[in-house]
Amino acid sequence: MTAPPTAAELRARLEAIRAARGGYVLPHHGAMAAALPDLHAAYEAMYRALTLDDHHLSPHAKEVVWLCILAACEEPVGTHHLHRFMTTGGTEAEAAAVFRLAAWAAGAARYATLDGAWAEHLPGLGFAQEYRDGAMALRGPLQEGTARLALVGAQTALDQGWALAAEIEGAYAAGVPEVEIAEAMSLAIWPRGVNPFVRATETWLRLMRDGRVTPSAAFRAWAETPDQGAMVLK
């Protein structure tokens, strides 16, 4: 059992967090640091890897995705991502476009319903393409690839499988690298937890296996790996 920190150790930890996060501390940092120091250390390591460390997305694209996720989920916590967005070259015009995309993403369930119920009556109207085209009409100054990534992140966080499938197909068609798609999806873990991310990767896996997208060699190896899914109780 890990001994709780002393008062001095706790204050030092919280000041280290404040310095790493640009001058702010949230209440849950203190609760974990005081009662669950091992969990807190793991939490901070994951936060750095997910949010602060550079991987595949450019700093600006990452913050576009963050803004879209937070706005789509109506999440008021995370205003520091707005600050990061602006410091990476974001503009108010781009922010306005991100918020339009977030609102569009939240309405995608309507297209999913139409696709399921009315597609046979309107065979010339591709609802997934209509949904994608509508989103791109709202992207303003954002590059298409960046807008696609923002919507991949938002639909992962919103847990809307039909819309996410449409966005992944759109991202492949736009030439967005798979590693960037994966990173955009992963950002949803922070505000929404692992389970929506699990379901998002199931959607992606199904698209590859059904031949709806053409994966690279590494991602094809993932798709060809058998027995992926929830534990089956016997």
PyMOL commands that set and color helices and strands:
alter all, ss='L'
color gray80, all
select helices_A, chain A and resi 7-20+27-35+37-52+59-72+79-87+92-106+108-121+127-136+144-158+161-173+178-186+189-192+194-209+217-224
alter helices_A, ss='H'
color red, helices_A
deselect
rebuild
show_as cartoon
